[in-house]
Amino acid sequence: MVSSTSDGQEIPWTLTISDENGKYSAVSTADSEDNDAKDLKIEGGKIHFRIPYKGEEYDIDLRLNGDVLTGTWSGNGASGETKGQRAANS
């Protein structure tokens, strides 16, 4: 995943979504720090969650199209685009 800011900065992060017995959970990893997603909702190809980053909470809204996620982030008075691609299973 890469989130873009209004000043052109790109912030790389990893999103890991797990499905255990039909219950989804998600973890984001940025700057070597893991954070559990809050309020995770997955409906069809839409994904929404809140995630802490550098002391603030951000809303992430994504849409899955094949192996590509695209969407937006917002919080702390700012917003931008975010995108990513499914990693190959090893």
C-alpha positions in Angstrom: 0.0 0.0 0.0 1.0 3.6 -0.6 -0.8 6.6 0.7 -0.3 10.0 -1.0 -0.5 13.3 0.9 -1.5 16.7 -0.6 2.1 17.8 -0.6 3.2 14.9 -2.7 4.7 12.7 0.0 4.1 9.0 -0.4 3.8 6.8 2.7 4.4 3.1 2.2 2.5 0.7 4.5 1.4 -2.9 4.5 -2.2 -4.1 5.1 -2.8 -7.7 6.2 -6.4 -8.9 6.2 -7.1 -12.2 7.9 -10.3 -14.4 7.8 -10.6 -16.7 10.7 -13.9 -18.7 10.7 -15.7 -15.9 8.8 -14.5 -13.2 11.2 -12.2 -10.6 9.5 -9.4 -8.7 11.1 -6.8 -6.4 9.7 -3.4 -5.0 10.7 -1.5 -2.2 9.1 2.3 -1.9 9.3 4.0 1.4 8.8 7.4 2.6 10.0 8.0 -0.9 11.5 4.9 -0.5 13.8 1.9 -2.8 13.7 -1.6 -1.4 14.4 -4.9 -3.3 14.6 -7.6 -1.9 12.4 -10.7 -0.6 14.3 -14.3 -0.7 13.0 -13.4 -3.0 10.1 -16.2 -3.5 7.7 -15.9 -5.6 4.5 -18.9 -5.7 2.3 -18.5 -7.1 -1.2 -15.5 -5.3 -2.7 -15.6 -2.4 -0.2 -13.4 -2.2 2.8 -13.5 0.4 5.6 -11.5 0.7 8.8 -9.9 3.2 11.2 -6.2 3.0 11.9 -3.9 4.9 14.3 -0.8 6.5 12.7 1.7 8.8 14.6 -0.8 9.6 17.4 -3.8 10.3 15.1 -6.6 8.1 13.8 -7.4 7.9 10.1 -10.3 6.5 8.1 -9.4 4.3 5.2 -12.0 3.5 2.5 -10.9 1.0 -0.2 -12.4 -0.8 -3.1 -11.1 -4.2 -4.3 -10.8 -4.7 -8.1 -9.1 -8.0 -8.8 -5.8 -7.9 -6.9 -5.7 -4.0 -6.7 -7.0 -1.9 -3.8 -7.7 1.8 -4.4 -9.4 4.4 -2.3 -8.9 7.3 0.1 -7.6 8.1 3.6 -8.8 11.0 5.8 -8.1 12.3 9.3 -6.3 15.0 11.2 -7.7 17.6 8.9 -6.1 16.1 5.8 -7.0 13.5 3.1 -5.5 11.8 0.1 -5.5 8.7 -2.1 -4.2 5.3 -1.2 -3.6 2.2 -3.4 -2.0 -1.1 -3.2 -1.7 -4.6 -4.8 -2.0 -8.0 -3.4 1.3 -9.5 -2.5 2.2 -12.9 -4.0 1.6 -15.8 -1.6 4.9 -17.4 -0.7 
